[in-house]
Amino acid sequence: AVEGSIMITDDDEIQNLNSTWRGINRPTDVLSFPNGENPPGYHAMVLGDIIISARTAEKQAKERGHDVQTELRILLVHGLLHLLDYDH
């Protein structure tokens, strides 16, 4: 089993998180926070948290010529890849 959390939020909240955890005081599209170690005896692989800005996703969808659902899927996969330790 694999477990993780996904939060869809606004630009203000993701900017606050981006500033607190990355020292970058501006909104971003997606943030990923890996879990680290699983609690003893917990058999699911807990990947961590993915936070996506709905407003930024809307803007990027328009810029890229697709619908917001497609953009949200792209950002979800992007965040998931970071949780799996891929970087760019």
MOCOR-V155664 format. One record per pair of residues at least 6 apart in sequence whose C-alpha atoms are under 8 Angstrom apart, sorted by sequence separation. I is the first residue (numbers start at 1). J is the second residue. D is the distance in Angstrom with one decimal. If there is no record, write none. Layout:
I J D
I J D
This chain:
18 24 5.6
19 25 4.4
61 67 5.6
62 68 7.9
81 87 7.7
18 25 6.4
19 26 7.0
38 45 7.0
61 68 5.3
18 26 6.9
38 46 6.3
15 24 7.9
16 25 7.2
18 27 6.9
58 67 8.0
61 70 7.6
15 25 6.0
16 26 7.9
18 28 7.3
58 68 5.4
61 71 5.5
15 26 4.9
16 27 7.9
35 46 6.3
36 47 7.8
57 68 6.4
60 71 7.2
15 27 4.1
35 47 5.5
36 48 7.7
14 27 5.7
15 28 6.7
18 31 7.6
34 47 5.9
35 48 4.2
58 71 7.6
14 28 6.6
34 48 4.3
35 49 7.3
57 71 5.9
12 27 7.0
33 48 5.6
34 49 6.4
57 72 6.3
11 27 5.4
32 48 7.4
33 49 5.1
11 28 7.5
14 31 7.8
32 49 5.7
33 50 6.5
32 50 4.6
54 72 7.9
57 75 7.9
31 50 5.8
32 51 6.4
30 50 7.0
31 51 5.1
52 72 7.8
30 51 5.6
31 52 6.6
30 52 4.4
29 52 5.8
30 53 6.4
52 75 7.1
29 53 5.3
52 76 7.6
28 53 7.1
29 54 8.0
27 53 7.9
50 76 7.3
29 56 5.5
28 56 7.0
29 57 6.3
51 79 8.0
27 56 7.8
50 79 5.8
50 80 7.2
48 83 6.7
47 83 6.0
14 51 7.4
47 84 7.5
14 52 7.5
14 53 6.3
3 44 6.4
1 43 7.3
2 44 5.2
3 45 6.0
4 46 5.7
7 49 7.7
9 51 7.1
11 53 5.6
1 44 4.6
2 45 4.6
3 46 4.6
4 47 5.3
5 48 6.4
6 49 5.9
7 50 6.3
8 51 5.9
9 52 6.1
10 53 5.0
11 54 7.5
1 45 6.1
2 46 5.9
3 47 6.1
4 48 5.0
5 49 4.8
6 50 4.8
7 51 4.7
8 52 4.9
9 53 5.0
10 54 5.7
11 55 6.2
2 47 7.1
3 48 7.6
4 49 5.8
5 50 6.2
6 51 5.9
7 52 6.2
8 53 5.9
9 54 5.9
10 55 6.0
11 56 6.9
30 75 6.2
4 50 7.8
6 52 7.7
8 54 6.1
29 75 7.3
30 76 7.9
32 79 5.4
30 78 7.8
31 79 6.5
32 80 7.5
30 79 6.4
34 83 5.4
32 82 6.4
33 83 7.0
32 83 6.4
